[in-house]
Amino acid sequence: MYKRYSQLAIDEYNRRFKDANAELEFVKVLKVIDQATNGVRYYITFIAKDLGDGGEIKTYQAVVLDGIDSDAAKIFRLKSPEDERGKAN
């Protein structure tokens, strides 16, 4: 299930940045936190292969809303290095 939501975010990213030759390929989910709202909001951390950057593996974060009528990726970002260390400077 979480792979599907991660893929939804990746598909949206690939669609938006198609002209910039950006393409991500899902690898695996690392962490998920869910929150009940009008549907369920998933905060997902996952890794993907950046095919536009030589296939480098990078960690990304997305917020995906599983709504009553549809699903949507609301936020998508590269996980910051500060998050990798567990604290910000």
N, CA, C and O of each residue as an XYZ file, in Angstrom:
356
protein
N       0.830     -1.194      0.000
C       0.000      0.000      0.000
C       0.875      1.260      0.000
O       0.616      2.181     -0.774
N       1.913      1.317      0.859
C       2.745      2.517      0.939
C       3.583      2.697     -0.321
O       3.901      3.822     -0.704
N       3.936      1.601     -0.958
C       4.658      1.693     -2.228
C       3.791      2.429     -3.249
O       4.292      3.249     -4.019
N       2.508      2.136     -3.251
C       1.585      2.783     -4.195
C       1.548      4.296     -3.974
O       1.538      5.064     -4.936
N       1.528      4.722     -2.714
C       1.507      6.155     -2.420
C       2.843      6.812     -2.764
O       2.874      7.947     -3.242
N       3.943      6.103     -2.522
C       5.260      6.619     -2.919
C       5.321      6.761     -4.432
O       5.824      7.758     -4.950
N       4.810      5.764     -5.134
C       4.815      5.796     -6.598
C       3.945      6.934     -7.122
O       4.276      7.548     -8.137
N       2.846      7.218     -6.449
C       1.989      8.345     -6.829
C       2.785      9.652     -6.781
O       2.695     10.473     -7.694
N       3.562      9.839     -5.715
C       4.380     11.046     -5.582
C       5.463     11.094     -6.660
O       5.709     12.149     -7.246
N       6.106      9.967     -6.918
C       7.141      9.901     -7.956
C       6.553     10.195     -9.331
O       7.146     10.936    -10.115
N       5.404      9.627     -9.624
C       4.760      9.869    -10.919
C       4.450     11.351    -11.113
O       4.625     11.888    -12.207
N       3.990     12.006    -10.052
C       3.698     13.438    -10.130
C       4.989     14.226    -10.363
O       5.014     15.147    -11.179
N       6.051     13.871     -9.657
C       7.355     14.523     -9.846
C       7.835     14.349    -11.285
O       8.226     15.315    -11.939
N       7.801     13.113    -11.768
C       8.262     12.838    -13.133
C       7.445     13.599    -14.171
O       7.989     14.068    -15.171
N       6.146     13.721    -13.938
C       5.281     14.457    -14.865
C       5.628     15.949    -14.868
O       5.719     16.568    -15.928
N       5.820     16.517    -13.682
C       6.104     17.952    -13.572
C       7.457     18.336    -14.151
O       7.608     19.415    -14.723
N       8.439     17.455    -14.005
C       9.802     17.798    -14.415
C      10.270     17.026    -15.647
O      11.470     16.869    -15.873
N       9.319     16.551    -16.433
C       9.644     15.793    -17.642
C      10.524     16.605    -18.596
O      11.474     16.069    -19.167
N      10.220     17.875    -18.768
C      10.986     18.727    -19.677
C      12.414     18.968    -19.188
O      13.290     19.306    -19.984
N      12.656     18.799    -17.891
C      13.994     19.000    -17.319
C      14.799     17.701    -17.324
O      15.880     17.634    -16.739
N      14.272     16.675    -17.985
C      14.944     15.378    -18.084
C      15.094     14.698    -16.725
O      16.031     13.928    -16.512
N      14.177     14.983    -15.815
C      14.205     14.377    -14.491
C      13.347     13.118    -14.501
O      12.236     13.110    -15.030
N      13.880     12.062    -13.911
C      13.105     10.830    -13.806
C      13.572     10.047    -12.589
O      14.755      9.744    -12.435
N      12.613      9.729    -11.733
C      12.897      8.925    -10.548
C      12.292      7.544    -10.716
O      11.275      7.369    -11.387
N      12.941      6.560    -10.091
C      12.451      5.181    -10.091
C      12.405      4.705     -8.640
O      13.416      4.747     -7.940
N      11.241      4.254     -8.190
C      11.046      3.809     -6.809
C      11.983      2.653     -6.464
O      12.203      1.754     -7.276
N      12.539      2.691     -5.227
C      13.355      1.591     -4.716
C      12.662      0.942     -3.521
O      12.287     -0.228     -3.591
N      12.482      1.695     -2.404
C      11.766      1.117     -1.262
C      11.331      2.178     -0.267
O      11.892      3.273     -0.217
N      10.320      1.835      0.525
C       9.807      2.696      1.582
C      10.676      2.497      2.821
O      11.013      1.369      3.181
N      11.037      3.615      3.470
C      11.824      3.546      4.696
C      10.974      3.754      5.944
O      11.172      3.081      6.955
N      10.020      4.697      5.869
C       9.249      5.059      7.061
C       7.924      5.688      6.641
O       7.853      6.413      5.648
N       6.877      5.401      7.412
C       5.563      5.995      7.148
C       4.932      6.406      8.473
O       4.950      5.651      9.445
N       4.383      7.596      8.495
C       3.569      8.056      9.615
C       2.230      8.440      9.009
O       2.179      9.127      7.989
N       1.136      7.992      9.639
C      -0.171      8.362      9.098
C      -0.932      9.227     10.085
O      -0.706      9.181     11.295
N      -1.841     10.019      9.531
C      -2.653     10.936     10.316
C      -4.059     10.931      9.739
O      -4.258     11.168      8.547
N      -5.028     10.658     10.598
C      -6.424     10.673     10.156
C      -6.877     12.122      9.992
O      -6.756     12.935     10.908
N      -7.400     12.426      8.802
C      -7.950     13.749      8.498
C      -9.250     13.490      7.748
O      -9.980     12.564      8.100
N      -9.551     14.264      6.750
C     -10.666     13.947      5.853
C     -10.135     12.917      4.871
O      -9.904     13.227      3.702
N      -9.946     11.712      5.339
C      -9.218     10.663      4.643
C      -8.026     10.336      5.526
O      -8.123     10.438      6.749
N      -6.916      9.948      4.941
C      -5.696      9.685      5.709
C      -4.540     10.392      5.023
O      -4.368     10.298      3.807
N      -3.751     11.101      5.818
C      -2.549     11.758      5.307
C      -1.353     10.890      5.682
O      -1.168     10.544      6.848
N      -0.535     10.538      4.672
C       0.649      9.709      4.881
C       1.898     10.555      4.692
O       2.072     11.205      3.661
N       2.765     10.541      5.699
C       4.081     11.167      5.620
C       5.050     10.030      5.328
O       5.298      9.189      6.193
N       5.597      9.997      4.127
C       6.375      8.846      3.669
C       7.815      9.264      3.383
O       8.067     10.259      2.705
N       8.750      8.484      3.913
C      10.162      8.627      3.568
C      10.531      7.394      2.767
O      10.292      6.268      3.204
N      11.117      7.603      1.590
C      11.452      6.472      0.723
C      12.712      6.779     -0.073
O      13.152      7.926     -0.153
N      13.279      5.737     -0.655
C      14.438      5.950     -1.516
C      14.041      5.669     -2.957
O      13.206      4.814     -3.251
N      14.681      6.428     -3.842
C      14.427      6.292     -5.276
C      15.732      6.505     -6.027
O      16.645      7.179     -5.551
N      15.792      5.921     -7.191
C      16.947      6.075     -8.073
C      16.687      7.273     -8.976
O      15.664      7.339     -9.659
N      17.626      8.222     -8.974
C      17.502      9.421     -9.801
C      18.150      9.138    -11.154
O      19.359      9.308    -11.313
N      17.361      8.714    -12.115
C      17.873      8.335    -13.431
C      18.422      9.530    -14.201
O      19.236      9.356    -15.109
N      17.993     10.730    -13.856
C      18.505     11.935    -14.493
C      19.845     12.371    -13.924
O      20.484     13.282    -14.452
N      20.277     11.714    -12.833
C      21.542     12.043    -12.171
C      22.420     10.793    -12.078
O      23.034     10.526    -11.046
N      22.467     10.041    -13.166
C      23.345      8.878    -13.232
C      22.902      7.682    -12.416
O      23.704      6.789    -12.145
N      21.645      7.649    -12.022
C      21.126      6.514    -11.264
C      21.451      6.557     -9.783
O      21.355      5.540     -9.095
N      21.837      7.730     -9.284
C      22.170      7.870     -7.867
C      20.942      7.593     -6.994
O      19.834      8.031     -7.305
N      21.157      6.860     -5.900
C      20.088      6.562     -4.946
C      19.991      7.729     -3.969
O      20.987      8.135     -3.370
N      18.778      8.265     -3.814
C      18.555      9.407     -2.924
C      17.326      9.145     -2.062
O      16.459      8.345     -2.413
N      17.272      9.833     -0.932
C      16.143      9.709     -0.010
C      15.204     10.894     -0.211
O      15.632     12.048     -0.258
N      13.918     10.584     -0.329
C      12.890     11.596     -0.566
C      11.812     11.502      0.502
O      11.673     10.484      1.180
N      11.053     12.580      0.638
C       9.904     12.608      1.534
C       8.703     13.147      0.773
O       8.822     14.039     -0.067
N       7.547     12.584      1.089
C       6.313     13.033      0.443
C       5.178     13.003      1.455
O       5.183     12.218      2.403
N       4.218     13.867      1.231
C       2.960     13.825      1.970
C       1.894     13.507      0.937
O       1.716     14.235     -0.039
N       1.187     12.404      1.168
C       0.159     11.950      0.233
C      -1.159     11.866      0.984
O      -1.233     11.280      2.064
N      -2.191     12.450      0.409
C      -3.523     12.412      1.000
C      -4.348     11.337      0.313
O      -4.551     11.369     -0.901
N      -4.815     10.393      1.099
C      -5.742      9.361      0.621
C      -7.130      9.877      0.967
O      -7.638      9.659      2.067
N      -7.727     10.563      0.008
C      -9.005     11.214      0.246
C     -10.186     10.315     -0.053
O     -10.023      9.182     -0.505
N     -11.351     10.823      0.199
C     -12.581     10.070     -0.016
C     -12.786      9.793     -1.502
O     -13.152      8.682     -1.887
N     -12.550     10.808     -2.339
C     -12.782     10.659     -3.778
C     -11.528     10.363     -4.589
O     -11.609      9.748     -5.652
N     -10.361     10.799     -4.095
C      -9.130     10.604     -4.865
C      -7.908     10.708     -3.964
O      -7.998     11.163     -2.823
N      -6.763     10.280     -4.493
C      -5.490     10.371     -3.796
C      -4.675     11.478     -4.455
O      -4.784     11.701     -5.660
N      -3.852     12.174     -3.658
C      -3.043     13.254     -4.224
C      -1.754     13.423     -3.439
O      -1.749     13.359     -2.209
N      -0.661     13.641     -4.161
C       0.617     13.971     -3.540
C       0.614     15.470     -3.270
O       0.523     16.266     -4.204
N       0.711     15.860     -2.015
C       0.641     17.268     -1.642
C       2.021     17.908     -1.525
O       2.194     19.072     -1.888
N       2.999     17.165     -1.025
C       4.358     17.682     -0.844
C       5.332     16.613     -1.306
O       5.114     15.423     -1.080
N       6.411     17.044     -1.955
C       7.445     16.109     -2.396
C       8.773     16.831     -2.314
O       8.920     17.925     -2.859
N       9.757     16.224     -1.629
C      11.059     16.878     -1.509
C      12.167     15.857     -1.320
O      11.937     14.721     -0.905
N      13.373     16.299     -1.639
C      14.566     15.541     -1.333
C      14.791     15.700      0.163
O      14.732     16.817      0.678
N      15.046     14.605      0.868
C      15.265     14.687      2.310
C      16.545     15.461      2.568
O      17.573     15.193      1.946
N      16.486     16.420      3.484
C      17.643     17.278      3.745
C      18.732     16.525      4.507
O      18.431     15.604      5.266
N      20.001     16.912      4.312
C      21.102     16.260      5.038
C      20.960     16.389      6.550
O      21.392     15.501      7.285
N      20.360     17.485      7.029
C      20.152     17.651      8.464
C      19.271     16.539      9.011
O      19.504     16.036     10.110
N      18.251     16.154      8.234
C      17.367     15.073      8.647
C      18.120     13.753      8.712
O      17.804     12.908      9.550
N      19.107     13.558      7.845
C      19.885     12.322      7.828
C      20.663     12.156      9.127
O      20.844     11.035      9.603
N      21.126     13.270      9.706
C      21.875     13.212     10.958
C      20.949     13.174     12.161
O      21.384     12.887     13.276
N      19.685     13.461     11.939
C      18.720     13.437     13.027
C      18.540     14.765     13.722
O      17.730     14.866     14.643
N      19.272     15.795     13.311
C      19.111     17.113     13.912
C      19.551     18.183     12.928
O      20.369     17.938     12.042
N      19.003     19.353     13.098
C      19.390     20.486     12.258
C      20.477     21.280     12.965
O      20.557     21.269     14.193
N      21.312     21.968     12.196
C      22.370     22.808     12.794
C      21.799     24.096     13.308
O      22.534     24.927     13.841
